[in-house]
Amino acid sequence: MSAAAARVPRVLVVDDEADLRELLELTLLKMGLDVDSAATLAEARALLPGTEYQLVLTDMRLPDGLGLELVREVTAAYKNTPVAVVTAFGSADNAVVALKAGAFDYISKPVALDQLRVMVQSALRLNAEPAAVQAPSAAPAASRLRGQSAVIQALRAQIARLARSMAPVAIHGESGSGKELAAREIHAQSSRAGKPFIAVNCGAIPEALMEAEFFGYRKGAFTGAADEREGFFQAANGGTLMLDEVADLPLAMQVKLLRAIQERRVRKIGATAEEPVDVRIISATHKNLAQCVEQGSFRQDLFYRLNVIELSLPPLRERLDDLEVLTGAILDRLGTFEHKVVLGPGVLEALRGYSFPGNVRELENILERALAFANDGVIEVGDLSLKGARMAEAAPLPTPAPMMAAAPAIPPPNPDSLPASLPEYLNQVERDIILRALAQTQFNRTQAAQLLGISFRQLRYQMQKLNIQEPDS
């Protein structure tokens, strides 16, 4: 066994309270760790240069300064050494400040030894997996966030950095931009990768069931509680809990969630005692939480607890360089070994001319829908059914020719009157538009479909439904 493999992890404890310092030392020694102690910032600064520590644990208030100074110094000079802080009871604001400054984690006084052990083990796992954090260049190959554009590479680098912390992360991004994928990537690169990842859509849970779903319940706690059940917090214990669409939480549940995050303890419905949970919180929403706070629909204290580290996801329209990679990955998933799905000429250019308000999720839906209309697994431009896309590559359509008599334009109904039959009126309007498009294209149905922004198959179906026949030559 090499000397490096046999080296016992060493922890630096910085606290001016002799009793607490001794308690921390004894606990860490019983865990099989070596411990150095310091009562002041000056003593800690003297010890740091000569020793490689796997964790620095410091009190927030010291005789010659704040532990926050040590957090910043260690984070800057010893990037692979996690720093945790001990905060006074009820000083949640101090914990948030420390996490924003780069602290790995925090623990509140009076120190719960079970929580201390969990935190120390998380820090040691970080140092036991250096390849995952020291080689971020290897991340793109296995990353869930596909693409090589500048914005996506910067995003992956940011994820690699914040994965080393236990601080809550707030992910902001438009619908369909990949918020859950980013959360899973953070979890996969963290020391919690071997533990559960639980994703919860806060907007999909009825308000009356929220407390039971999040915290669990005891048998007989209410009518219908035939068995004891774990909640989301217990299911994610040791791992990561993602709160998707967190802005949809009602105010009453926000209060209970805030306490669970601050105290790291939850109480099941019907239970008399709280139980500790070790969960990293990642929240996500497409709404502006700061505006929700101003409007009074979201608690300010919960906002500060969740918004310790911000991660913004770029919309697809800002990373169109990744469109080819994303499209290829989606088509590989849609196809089979025997039947590959490919893009016809001009399809990628048509996609680049689209704004994608639904982002990557919309791209997936567009390609899945297009495949349903495609012939022999080849997706053509007309199969995409893009609304509002720039079809600059399409050939200019011929000028109208008097080859057939188009139906007269349908005048809109009088604002004060209603059509006798809405379905008949709409069919008449649709028939008129299709006939005009066919007249303008010399009855070339492919060009007419492009002109109308629908696929060839959709046009053929509508022509059959409306009994539109091609005129005799």
N, C-alpha and C positions, 0 to 999 in steps of 0.2 A: 504494500500500500504506500502511495506517495505521501510526501509531507503535506502537500496541499489537500489531499483527500482526507488526511487524518486530523487536519487542523480543526480545533474546536471553535465554533462561532463565538465572537466576542461582542459584548454590548456595553455601551457607555451610558451610565445613568447620571443625570445632572439634576440635583434637587437640594435645596438648602435645609429641608426638614430632615433631621437625622433619623427619626422614627420611620418616616415614609421611605427614605432612601434605603434603610436597612431591610424593610419589608420587600421592596423591589429587588434588592440584591439576593435575598434568600430565595425568593420565588424563581428568579432566573437561574440561580445556581442549582436548584432542584430540577430544573429543566435540562441540566447538563451543559449550561453555557458558562463561559468565562465573563466576568463582570469587572469593569472599571467604574469608579465613582468620582464625582466632582460636586462641590457645593456651590460653585460660582461659575460665571461665564469664563473668567480668566483661567481657572483650573481646567475647564473643558477645552479651551483653546490650546492650552499647553499639551494636552494629551492627544489631540486629534492628529497632528502631523506624523507622529511616530508609530501609529497603530492603524490597522485596517479593521474597521468596525462593521459588523453586519446590521447594526441598528443603533441609533442614538435616541435615547428617551429623556426628554427634558421637561422640567416644570416651566410654566409660562412666566412666573414671577420669581426673579432671582435677586440676590442682594445688590449685584452690580449691573443690572440691566434686565431685559426681557428675553425669555426663551425664543421669542420670535426672531431676534437677531441671530441666534445660533441656527435656527431653521434656515434662514436665508444664506448664511455663510456655508453651512454643510451642503445645502442644495447646489450652491454655485461651485464649490471647490471639490466636493466628493460626490459626484453625480450618481454613483452606484450605491451610496449609503443612504438608506431610508431614515427619515427623522420622524418621530412621533412625539406628541406633546401631551402633558398632563394639565388639564384645565380644572379650575374650581367648579364646584357644584353650581349648576344654573348658568354658567358662563358660556352659553352656546355661541354667542357672538365671537368670543375669543377663539373658539374652535374653528369657526368659519374663516376668520382672518388667517389663522395658522394654515389651514388647508389651501387657501388662496395663495399663501406665500410659498407653498411647495411641500408642506408637511405630508408625510405618507398616511398618517392616521392620527387619531386622538383618543384619549381616555379620560373620563371625568372622575373627580374626587367625590366621595371616597372610592378608592380604586377597587374595583371588583376583580379578584384574581383570575376568575375564569375568563373574563373579557381580556385581561392582560395577556394570558397565555395564548388566546386565539390571535390577538394582534401580533404578538412576537412570532408565532408560527407563520403567519402570513408574510411578515417581513423576511423571515429566513427562506421561505419558498421563493421569494423574489430573487435572492442572491444565489439560490441553488439552480436557477435557470438563466444563466447569463446569456446563452445563445439567443434566447428569445428577445432580449432587450438590447443586446450589443450589436445585433446584425439586422437592423431594420430594412436593409436593402433586400433581404430575403423575403420580406413580408408580402410584396406584391404578388409573388407566384401563388401563394396560398390564400391571398386576401379575398374576402367576400365582396369587397368593393372593387369591381373591375375597372380597368382603364389605365392609361398612361399619360393623361393630360396633366398639366402643371398643377391644377387645383386638386385633382384627386391624389397626386403624389404628396402634396403638402398635407392633405387630410390624413393620409396613411401615416405620415411622419408624426403628426400631432397625436394620433391615436396611440402610436407606439410609446410616446412620452407619458401621456396621461394614464396609460394602462398600469404603470408602476405605482400609482397612487390609489388610495382607498376613498378619495374624496368623491362626493356626489357629482355626477356629470349631467348637465342639461343639454340635450340635443335639439337644435332648432333647424327646421327645414320645411319646405313645401310638401304637401301630400304626394306620396309616391317617390320621394327622393332617396329613400333607403335608410330611414332613421333606425329601424330595428336591425338592419344589417350592420350598421355602424356600432350599435350597442353590443351585438354578438361578437363583433371584431374586438371591441375593448375587453370583453369578458375572456375571449380566447387567448389574448396576449397577456392577461393578468395572471397573478399567482392563484387566482380562483378558477382557472380554466378547468380543473378536474371536478369542480362542484357544479350544482345546478344553475342553469340560467332560466329564469321564469319571466315571461313577458305577459303583461296584463293590459288589456284595453280598458281604461278607466271609464270611457264613455259607453261601454257595452254592458255594464253591471247595474242592475236596478238599485236605486238608492237604499231601499229597505234591506237589501242583502249585502251591502258593501262591507259592513263591519265583520260579518260572518265570513265573507270571502277572503278578506285581508288577514284577519287574526284567528280564524277558526272558532270552534265552539265545543263545549262539553256535552256529553250525552244528557238529554233531558233539559237542556238550557232553555228550550222553547218548544212549542208544539211542532212536531215533525222531526226534532233532533233525536233520531233513534240511535245514533252512534256518535262517538267523538270524531271530530274532523279537524285536520290541520288547515291552516290558512296559507295564503301566498307567502307570508313572511317565513313561516316554518318550512314550507316547501323549498324556499330559496336559501335556507340557512347554510352559511359557509360560502355561498355563491353570490349571484347578482340578481336583483329584482328590477325589471324594467317597467316603469309606469308610463305606458303610451297614452297620448292624449290626456295628460295630467290636468290640463286646464278645465276638463269637464267634471272634475271632482266637485261635489257639493261642499259648501262651507263647513257643514257639521263634520264631514269625513276629513276635511283638511286639518281640523284641530287634532283629531285622533292620530292622523298620519304624522303630524309634526311631533307629537309626543313620542311615538314609536321610533322615529328617526333620531331624536335627541337622546332619549334614554336607552335606545337599543334593547328595549324590552317590550313585549306585547302581552296582553291578557286576553285569553280566549273568553268568549261569551259564556257566562255561567261559572267561570273560574274565580277563585279568590286571590290568587297570587299571579304575579307576572313571571314570565320566563324570558331568559336572555336569547337574543337572536343576533347572528353575525351576518349582516347583509349589506352589500354595496348597492346603493340606489342610483339608477340611471333613469332620468325622466326624458320624455320627448313630447313635443307638441308642434302643430303647424301654426298655432296662434302666438301672438306676441304677449308673453306672460307679464312683461312690465306694464303694458296697457291694461291687461286684466286686473293688475294690482290697482292701477289708478281708477278703474271703473268700479272697484269694490267687489269683483267676483272672485278674486284670488287673494289669499292672505299674504301680507308682506313678509311676515316672519317665515312662512313656509317657502316663499319665493327665494329668500336668502339662503335657506338651508339646501334647497335643490340646485340653485344656480351658482354653486361654488366654482365649477369649471364649465365654461361654455364651449360647445362644439357646433359649428354651423355647417350644414351640408349644402353644397352648391346645387342649384337646379340644373336639369339636363341641358337647357338652352345655353348654359355657360360652360359646358364641357362637351360640345358637339364633336370634338376630336376623338372622344371615346365611343361615338355612335357605332362605328364599325365593329369594335370589340364587343360592345354590349349586344348588338344585333346578332353577331356570330354566336355568342353564348346562348341567347334565347332560342335561336334556330336549332342549335345542337340539342337543346332540351326538348324542343317540339318534334324533332325528327326521330327516326329510328335507324338502326344499323342498315336495314334494307332500303329504307326510303328517306333520303336526305332532303332537307328543305333548303332551297337556294333562292336568292334574289335575282329578279330579272333586271334588264338594263334600265338605268335611270331611277331605280327604287331608292337606292341610298341617297342620291341627290334630292329626291323628293322628300325623304325623311329629314334631311338637313335643312330644308326650307320650312320646316314645321316648328312651332314654338313649344310644343309639349307642355301644356298647362298641367298635365297629370304626371309629368316626369317619367322615370324609368318604368313605373307601374303601367302608365299609359302606353309606353312603347311595347311592353309585353302584350297588353290587350290588343293593340293594333295588329301586331304580327300574328297573334292567335286567331283573330277574326279574319285576317287576310288569308291565312292558310286554309280556312274553311271554304273560301271562294276560289282558291288557286287551282290551276290545272297541273296535275302530275307533280305537285310539290314545288312548282316554280311560282313565286309571288311576283305579280306584275304591279305596275304603278296603279292601275285601276282597282286592284284588289285592296289597296290600303284604305280607301274611303276617308282620306284626310280632309277635314273641313278647315278652310282658311289657309291651306298650304300654298306656297308659291310654286306653281307648276311651270317655271320658266323654260324647262327643257322640253315641254310638249311642243309638237309641231304646230304652226299656226293653222287655225281651222279655216276652211274655205269660206268664201262669201256665200250668203244665202242664194239659193237658186230656186226659181219657181217650178220645181219638179213636182210638188204636191201641194195641195191646198191645206194649210195648217188650220186647225180649229181657231175660231176667233178668240181673242183674249177675253178672259172672264172678268167682267167688271166687279170690283169688290162690292159686297152688299152695303146697302145704305146703313150708316151708323145707327140709325134709329130703328132698323128692322133686322131680322135674323133670317138666315136661309131656312127653307122649309125642311131640308134634310142635310145635316152637317156631313155625313159620310159621302152623299152624292156630290155635294158642293166641293169637298176636298178631292174626290176622285176626278172631278171635272177640271179642277185647277192643276192637279198632277198630270193629267192627260195632256192638257194644253202645253205645259212646260216641256214634257218629253217630246211632243210632236214638233215644237219649235226647235229643240236641240237637234232632232233628226233631220229636219229640213235644212238647218244651217250646215250640217255635216254631210249632205247628200246621202243621208240614211246610212252613214258609216257608224255602226253601233259602238265600236270601240272608241272612236273620237267623241261620240255623243256622251258616252259614260264618263270620259275624262272631263268633258265640258261641265257635266252635272256634278262631278265630284263623287261618283259612285263607281262600283266595280261593274265589269261587263255582265257578270251573272245577276247582279241586282237589277240592272237595266232590263235584261231579258225577262226576269221574273215580273217586273212591273208592266212590261209590254204585254205579257200573257194575261196578267190580271185585268188590265184595262182594255184588252182586245185591240191592241194597236198592231195592224198588219202592214208589212212592207208592200208598197205599191207595185203593181205589175210593171215590168220593163216596157 
